[in-house]
Structures are given as structure tokens and as C-alpha cells.
């Protein structure tokens, strides 16, 4: 049976159960609107380690272990994970002692969506029975790598987003679990570059990629935005969310109150001063595992389109004057 129903959309043959979800967040994230929903909130950005990078790897390891524990497993057939550090080092060093076959991926802030899509496809195809899928980021480490070290005290423009510190992880399985939400469709985006070069305006760079994939999905399936109880993009923030609504409207699709963005959900706009909201691989991962997953399990959300977004720049390409190609990946999740 052909699984693809268009250039960007694939329908899975069997339900892929999300049998557990784990969330470990930093201090600032814990002070936000979702603070009480996270499994763990730590107060020290160093997480007891000697560097921010080592801290992120430890966060990955601890949160992956928690996801396995909540699923009643000691290991899975595969782990798929990524982060923002060079060579996916947070994921690599986080998983190295867990004795689980590992696929490191990079989709920038869309990484969690990519992990969910790839993991679901592998389980659906019979290549694995259980998959651990996750993504992480760390504000301090990401700022040092992509923009400017915090010690320089650079002023942040109002268009900037705040890289989320933490890790979100789920266990995907072909084994039926009563009450567990299921992934039914996988959406794969393509690189979209509209010429944005400002590394402090990720929303403007990523909104066209989200619009391209979302529009393609609606055309390929014949559905409208109101088919879903919730549509959630990754980390467009306030700037990107506004642009996406305008871009979709130009194509004849109107996003209503069922649409939100994870970068807006994770921080309080008035009290936490993150300017345009949250970003980073952990942004969509934490919002999904802490908030949306629980609502799906409780049946408060019946159908959800979850679409993390990512800016595919690197320090090298930015320094060489390149524009910022972006991408979006998504999954359709249902509550049964």
C-alpha cells in the first residue's frame, strides 16, 4: 500500500502509540506558564556540571531515562534525537552510556518534529517496535554558538526569541496502550529560503517554511484548519506567528483560535521579557511533552497538527553572509 498521498504527506498503516512523555526544564522555563506541568525543573543552568554543554548532555541522559521509566522499559530498539550543538554533541554524549542504537539528527528547532516523524515511520515499517524520540537545547550554549557569548552583554533586539533550556522525550511504540494518543500521519517539509539574513529574527525566517508545509498538507488532504482541535507550530514566536497567519490567509486558509505556537506558550510575555517568545529544539519538545501530551491522553484534544519549525543556519554560513533557509516537519496526532 502506498503510504504517501502527496509530496509532503504520508499516512501510516498502523497506529503509532506515544506510550510515555518526559520533560526536564530549566529555571526560567519553570517560572513560566507551564512550570507546574514539567516532570523536573532544575535551578542551576550548569546542572552540576563544568560547562553548559556538559549540562545539556546530562539533561538529555536524565530525561531519556525518565521517559523509559515512565514507559516501564529499560531500553528501546532505537533512539532518535538532536540538538543545536556542533555534531549533535548534547545528544551523542547524553546517550553514549545507555546502550541503545542511536540515530542523531539535525533539523534545528524542528528536530523534535523530525524525530517524531522518522520514529513513527520506522515503527510503522517494522524496523523497530519501540523508539525513543527527543530533542534538547540550552540557552547559554546556543547563544554562545549562534549569536554572541552572554558575557559580551549584547542587547537583544525585540525580534529575538529566547532559546529554551531543557529536554523533551517520548516513547513511540507499536504496542497498544489504552489511553495513549497515536500518530497517524507524517508531514515532511523542504528547505525554504526567502532571503532573511537576520540571525536575531528567526520568526521571519521560519514562517515561510511553516506556511509552505501547512498549505501543502491542506491541499494534499483536502482538509481545512478547522479539522483540528489544535494546530501548533514550533517556535515562530509572536513575529513568526503573525506572519504565518498572513501567509496562510493569502493561500485561502484561515487559522483561528485553534492555532497557537509553542514559542508563545512556554514563556509569559509580560513578566519574563523574552521579547518574541521561545525557541530552540527543546521549545516544542517541552511544550508537547508537558502540556499537549497530557491533554491528548485526557481526550481534551481529539485531533492535533503538530509542526515544529527550524532555521537551518550555522555560525559559518551566517559569518559568510548567507541567508537563512528554514524547514518545518510535522505529525498528526489523535486521541482515541
RODOBA-919512 format. One record per residue (C-alpha): residue number from 1; residue in three letters; x, y negated, z. Coordinates in nm, 2 decimals, padded with zeros to 4 digits. Each point is the difference from the previous one (the first is absolute). Layout:
RODOBA-919512
> dopa;lotor;c1;c2;c3
> NUM;ala;X;Y;Z
...
***
This chain:
RODOBA-919512
> dopa;lotor;c1;c2;c3
> 1;unk;00.00;00.00;00.00
> 2;unk;00.14;-00.34;-00.10
> 3;unk;00.03;-00.21;00.32
> 4;unk;00.06;-00.33;-00.17
> 5;unk;-00.30;-00.20;-00.10
> 6;unk;00.20;-00.30;-00.14
> 7;unk;00.34;-00.15;-00.01
> 8;unk;00.01;-00.08;00.37
> 9;unk;-00.26;00.23;00.17
> 10;unk;00.02;00.37;00.10
> 11;unk;-00.28;00.19;00.17
> 12;unk;00.12;00.28;00.23
> 13;unk;-00.15;00.35;-00.04
> 14;unk;-00.03;00.06;00.38
> 15;unk;-00.04;-00.22;00.30
> 16;unk;00.33;-00.10;00.17
> 17;unk;-00.06;-00.04;00.37
> 18;unk;00.17;-00.27;00.20
> 19;unk;00.02;00.21;00.32
> 20;unk;00.20;-00.24;00.22
> 21;unk;00.12;-00.36;00.00
> 22;unk;00.27;-00.16;00.23
> 23;unk;00.09;-00.37;00.04
> 24;unk;00.30;-00.15;00.18
> 25;unk;00.02;-00.38;00.00
> 26;unk;00.22;-00.29;00.12
> 27;unk;-00.07;-00.26;00.26
> 28;unk;-00.14;-00.27;-00.23
> 29;unk;-00.23;00.26;-00.17
> 30;unk;-00.11;00.12;00.34
> 31;unk;-00.10;-00.36;00.09
> 32;unk;-00.22;-00.02;-00.31
> 33;unk;-00.37;00.10;-00.06
> 34;unk;00.08;00.37;-00.04
> 35;unk;00.23;00.02;00.30
> 36;unk;-00.22;00.23;00.21
> 37;unk;-00.04;00.24;-00.29
> 38;unk;00.36;00.10;-00.05
> 39;unk;00.12;00.32;00.15
> 40;unk;00.32;-00.16;00.12
> 41;unk;00.12;-00.36;00.04
> 42;unk;00.36;-00.07;00.09
> 43;unk;00.12;-00.33;00.15
> 44;unk;00.37;00.00;-00.11
> 45;unk;00.07;-00.06;-00.37
> 46;unk;00.33;00.20;00.04
> 47;unk;-00.21;00.30;00.13
> 48;unk;00.29;00.09;00.23
> 49;unk;00.25;00.02;-00.30
> 50;unk;00.31;-00.19;-00.10
> 51;unk;-00.15;-00.15;-00.32
> 52;unk;-00.33;-00.08;-00.16
> 53;unk;00.06;00.26;-00.27
> 54;unk;00.07;00.27;00.26
> 55;unk;-00.31;-00.11;00.18
> 56;unk;-00.22;00.05;-00.31
> 57;unk;00.14;00.35;-00.05
> 58;unk;-00.09;00.09;00.36
> 59;unk;-00.35;-00.15;-00.04
> 60;unk;-00.04;00.22;-00.31
> 61;unk;00.11;00.32;00.18
> 62;unk;-00.22;-00.07;00.31
> 63;unk;-00.31;-00.08;-00.20
> 64;unk;00.05;00.30;-00.24
> 65;unk;00.03;00.22;00.30
> 66;unk;-00.32;-00.15;00.14
> 67;unk;-00.19;00.06;-00.32
> 68;unk;00.11;00.37;00.00
> 69;unk;-00.10;00.03;00.37
> 70;unk;-00.35;-00.15;-00.06
> 71;unk;-00.05;00.25;-00.29
> 72;unk;00.12;00.30;00.22
> 73;unk;00.29;00.07;-00.23
> 74;unk;00.38;00.03;00.06
> 75;unk;00.08;-00.07;-00.37
> 76;unk;-00.15;-00.05;-00.34
> 77;unk;00.09;00.14;-00.35
> 78;unk;00.12;-00.35;-00.11
> 79;unk;00.06;-00.35;00.13
> 80;unk;-00.05;-00.30;-00.24
> 81;unk;00.10;-00.33;00.14
> 82;unk;00.17;-00.33;-00.08
> 83;unk;00.10;-00.34;00.14
> 84;unk;00.16;-00.33;-00.10
> 85;unk;00.36;00.07;00.09
> 86;unk;00.27;00.09;-00.26
> 87;unk;-00.01;00.36;-00.11
> 88;unk;-00.32;00.06;00.22
> 89;unk;00.24;00.04;00.29
> 90;unk;-00.27;-00.05;00.27
> 91;unk;-00.19;00.30;-00.13
> 92;unk;00.31;00.20;-00.07
> 93;unk;00.16;-00.04;00.34
> 94;unk;-00.34;00.03;00.17
> 95;unk;-00.08;00.34;-00.16
> 96;unk;00.35;00.15;-00.01
> 97;unk;-00.03;00.21;00.32
> 98;unk;-00.36;00.12;-00.06
> 99;unk;00.08;00.29;-00.24
> 100;unk;-00.28;-00.10;-00.24
> 101;unk;00.05;-00.01;-00.38
> 102;unk;00.02;-00.37;-00.08
> 103;unk;-00.10;-00.22;-00.30
> 104;unk;00.12;-00.36;00.05
> 105;unk;-00.20;-00.25;-00.21
> 106;unk;00.01;-00.37;-00.06
> 107;unk;-00.30;-00.22;-00.09
> 108;unk;00.08;-00.30;00.21
> 109;unk;-00.31;-00.08;00.21
> 110;unk;-00.21;00.24;-00.21
> 111;unk;00.20;00.29;00.13
> 112;unk;-00.27;00.14;00.23
> 113;unk;-00.25;00.01;-00.29
> 114;unk;00.26;00.17;-00.22
> 115;unk;00.07;00.26;00.28
> 116;unk;-00.37;00.07;00.04
> 117;unk;-00.05;00.04;-00.37
> 118;unk;00.31;00.22;-00.06
> 119;unk;-00.07;00.21;00.31
> 120;unk;-00.37;00.06;-00.10
> 121;unk;00.10;00.10;-00.36
> 122;unk;00.26;00.25;00.13
> 123;unk;-00.25;00.15;00.24
> 124;unk;-00.27;00.01;-00.27
> 125;unk;00.24;00.17;-00.24
> 126;unk;00.09;00.27;00.25
> 127;unk;00.36;-00.12;00.05
> 128;unk;-00.05;-00.05;00.37
> 129;unk;-00.27;00.08;00.26
> 130;unk;00.09;-00.29;00.23
> 131;unk;00.18;-00.32;-00.06
> 132;unk;00.13;-00.27;00.24
> 133;unk;-00.04;-00.34;-00.17
> 134;unk;00.12;-00.32;00.15
> 135;unk;00.16;-00.34;-00.04
> 136;unk;00.19;-00.24;00.23
> 137;unk;00.15;-00.35;00.01
> 138;unk;00.17;-00.24;00.25
> 139;unk;-00.03;-00.37;-00.01
> 140;unk;00.35;-00.08;00.11
> 141;unk;00.17;00.26;-00.23
> 142;unk;-00.22;-00.11;-00.30
> 143;unk;00.06;-00.37;00.04
> 144;unk;00.38;00.06;00.02
> 145;unk;-00.01;00.20;-00.32
> 146;unk;-00.25;-00.18;-00.22
> 147;unk;00.00;-00.37;00.10
> 148;unk;00.23;-00.14;00.27
> 149;unk;00.14;00.14;00.33
> 150;unk;-00.21;-00.13;00.30
> 151;unk;00.30;-00.16;00.16
> 152;unk;00.01;-00.26;-00.28
> 153;unk;-00.33;-00.14;00.12
> 154;unk;-00.14;-00.07;-00.34
> 155;unk;-00.34;-00.16;-00.02
> 156;unk;-00.27;00.23;-00.14
> 157;unk;-00.23;-00.14;-00.27
> 158;unk;-00.37;00.02;00.06
> 159;unk;-00.03;00.26;-00.28
> 160;unk;00.22;00.25;00.18
> 161;unk;-00.13;00.31;00.17
> 162;unk;00.14;00.17;00.31
> 163;unk;00.16;00.34;-00.05
> 164;unk;-00.18;00.24;00.24
> 165;unk;00.21;00.20;00.24
> 166;unk;-00.10;00.36;00.05
> 167;unk;-00.09;00.33;-00.17
> 168;unk;-00.33;00.16;-00.11
> 169;unk;-00.02;00.37;-00.09
> 170;unk;-00.26;00.26;-00.08
> 171;unk;-00.02;00.37;-00.06
> 172;unk;-00.17;00.11;-00.32
> 173;unk;-00.13;00.36;-00.03
> 174;unk;-00.20;00.23;-00.21
> 175;unk;-00.13;00.16;00.32
> 176;unk;-00.35;-00.12;00.08
> 177;unk;-00.03;-00.19;00.32
> 178;unk;-00.35;-00.10;00.12
> 179;unk;-00.04;-00.38;00.02
> 180;unk;00.32;-00.07;-00.19
> 181;unk;-00.02;-00.25;-00.29
> 182;unk;00.10;00.13;-00.34
> 183;unk;00.19;-00.14;-00.30
> 184;unk;-00.19;00.06;-00.32
> 185;unk;00.18;-00.22;-00.26
> 186;unk;00.35;-00.14;-00.06
> 187;unk;00.07;-00.33;-00.18
> 188;unk;00.34;-00.06;-00.15
> 189;unk;00.11;-00.35;-00.09
> 190;unk;00.25;-00.14;-00.24
> 191;unk;00.26;-00.27;00.04
> 192;unk;-00.15;-00.35;-00.07
> 193;unk;00.21;-00.31;-00.03
> 194;unk;-00.16;-00.34;-00.03
> 195;unk;00.33;-00.19;00.03
> 196;unk;-00.02;-00.09;00.37
> 197;unk;00.35;-00.05;00.14
> 198;unk;-00.07;-00.13;00.35
> 199;unk;00.10;00.26;00.26
> 200;unk;-00.20;-00.19;00.26
> 201;unk;-00.33;00.04;-00.19
> 202;unk;-00.06;00.37;-00.02
> 203;unk;-00.38;-00.04;-00.03
> 204;unk;00.03;-00.18;-00.33
> 205;unk;00.24;00.26;-00.14
> 206;unk;-00.21;00.30;00.11
> 207;unk;-00.36;-00.11;-00.07
> 208;unk;00.02;00.06;-00.38
> 209;unk;00.11;00.36;00.06
> 210;unk;-00.29;00.06;00.24
> 211;unk;-00.24;-00.16;-00.25
> 212;unk;00.14;00.21;-00.29
> 213;unk;-00.04;00.33;00.18
> 214;unk;-00.34;-00.09;00.16
> 215;unk;-00.14;-00.12;-00.33
> 216;unk;00.13;00.32;-00.18
> 217;unk;-00.16;00.22;00.27
> 218;unk;-00.34;-00.16;-00.03
> 219;unk;00.01;00.03;-00.38
> 220;unk;00.12;00.36;00.00
> 221;unk;-00.27;00.11;00.25
> 222;unk;-00.28;-00.23;-00.09
> 223;unk;-00.04;-00.11;00.36
> 224;unk;-00.04;-00.34;00.15
> 225;unk;00.16;-00.14;00.32
> 226;unk;-00.32;00.05;00.20
> 227;unk;00.03;00.38;-00.04
> 228;unk;00.24;-00.02;00.30
> 229;unk;-00.07;-00.08;00.36
> 230;unk;00.35;-00.14;00.02
> 231;unk;00.26;-00.11;-00.25
> 232;unk;00.34;-00.07;00.16
> 233;unk;00.31;-00.12;-00.18
> 234;unk;00.34;00.03;00.15
> 235;unk;00.17;-00.33;00.11
> 236;unk;-00.11;-00.27;-00.24
> 237;unk;-00.06;-00.23;00.30
> 238;unk;-00.22;-00.31;-00.03
> 239;unk;00.16;-00.13;-00.32
> 240;unk;-00.01;00.33;-00.18
> 241;unk;-00.35;00.09;00.11
> 242;unk;-00.13;-00.33;-00.14
> 243;unk;00.18;00.06;-00.33
> 244;unk;-00.13;00.36;-00.03
> 245;unk;-00.36;-00.11;00.05
> 246;unk;00.04;-00.25;-00.28
> 247;unk;00.18;00.24;-00.23
> 248;unk;-00.27;00.27;00.05
> 249;unk;-00.28;-00.26;-00.06
> 250;unk;00.16;-00.09;-00.33
> 251;unk;-00.04;00.37;-00.10
> 252;unk;-00.36;00.01;00.11
> 253;unk;00.05;00.17;00.33
> 254;unk;-00.10;-00.18;00.32
> 255;unk;00.15;00.09;00.34
> 256;unk;-00.24;-00.06;00.29
> 257;unk;00.01;00.04;00.37
> 258;unk;00.11;00.36;-00.04
> 259;unk;00.34;-00.12;-00.11
> 260;unk;00.29;-00.07;00.24
> 261;unk;00.38;00.01;00.00
> 262;unk;00.22;00.17;00.26
> 263;unk;00.23;-00.30;00.02
> 264;unk;-00.30;-00.20;00.13
> 265;unk;-00.12;00.27;00.24
> 266;unk;00.32;00.06;00.19
> 267;unk;00.07;-00.35;00.14
> 268;unk;-00.21;-00.28;00.14
> 269;unk;00.02;-00.30;-00.24
> 270;unk;-00.05;-00.27;00.27
> 271;unk;00.21;00.13;00.29
> 272;unk;00.28;00.20;-00.15
> 273;unk;00.13;-00.24;-00.27
> 274;unk;00.09;00.24;-00.27
> 275;unk;-00.09;-00.25;-00.27
> 276;unk;-00.15;00.21;-00.28
> 277;unk;-00.04;00.32;00.21
> 278;unk;00.19;00.33;00.02
> 279;unk;00.20;00.20;-00.25
> 280;unk;00.25;00.29;-00.01
> 281;unk;-00.04;00.38;-00.04
> 282;unk;-00.14;00.03;00.35
> 283;unk;-00.27;-00.26;-00.06
> 284;unk;-00.25;00.22;-00.19
> 285;unk;00.13;00.31;00.18
> 286;unk;-00.08;-00.13;00.34
> 287;unk;-00.33;-00.16;-00.09
> 288;unk;-00.12;00.32;-00.16
> 289;unk;00.12;00.24;00.27
> 290;unk;-00.11;-00.22;00.29
> 291;unk;-00.33;-00.14;-00.13
> 292;unk;-00.14;00.14;-00.32
> 293;unk;00.08;00.36;00.08
> 294;unk;-00.20;-00.01;00.32
> 295;unk;-00.29;-00.16;-00.18
> 296;unk;00.01;00.27;-00.27
> 297;unk;00.00;00.27;00.26
> 298;unk;-00.29;-00.16;00.18
> 299;unk;-00.20;-00.03;-00.32
> 300;unk;-00.01;-00.38;00.02
> 301;unk;00.16;-00.01;-00.34
> 302;unk;-00.14;00.25;-00.26
> 303;unk;00.21;-00.10;-00.30
> 304;unk;00.32;-00.20;-00.01
> 305;unk;00.23;-00.13;-00.28
> 306;unk;00.34;-00.04;00.17
> 307;unk;00.26;-00.17;-00.22
> 308;unk;00.34;-00.11;00.15
> 309;unk;00.21;-00.24;-00.21
> 310;unk;00.37;-00.06;-00.04
> 311;unk;00.25;-00.24;-00.14
> 312;unk;00.28;00.19;-00.18
> 313;unk;00.28;-00.25;00.05
> 314;unk;00.34;00.06;00.15
> 315;unk;00.25;-00.24;00.15
> 316;unk;00.21;00.05;-00.32
> 317;unk;-00.28;-00.08;-00.24
> 318;unk;-00.10;-00.31;00.19
> 319;unk;00.35;-00.13;00.02
> 320;unk;00.03;00.05;-00.38
> 321;unk;-00.30;-00.21;-00.06
> 322;unk;-00.24;00.28;-00.10
> 323;unk;-00.38;-00.03;00.04
> 324;unk;-00.18;00.24;00.23
> 325;unk;-00.18;00.30;-00.15
> 326;unk;-00.27;00.14;00.22
> 327;unk;-00.21;00.31;00.03
> 328;unk;-00.30;00.15;00.17
> 329;unk;-00.09;00.36;00.09
> 330;unk;-00.33;00.12;00.14
> 331;unk;-00.22;00.28;00.12
> 332;unk;-00.37;00.05;00.04
> 333;unk;-00.09;00.13;00.35
> 334;unk;-00.34;00.14;00.10
> 335;unk;-00.15;00.08;00.34
> 336;unk;-00.18;00.34;00.01
***
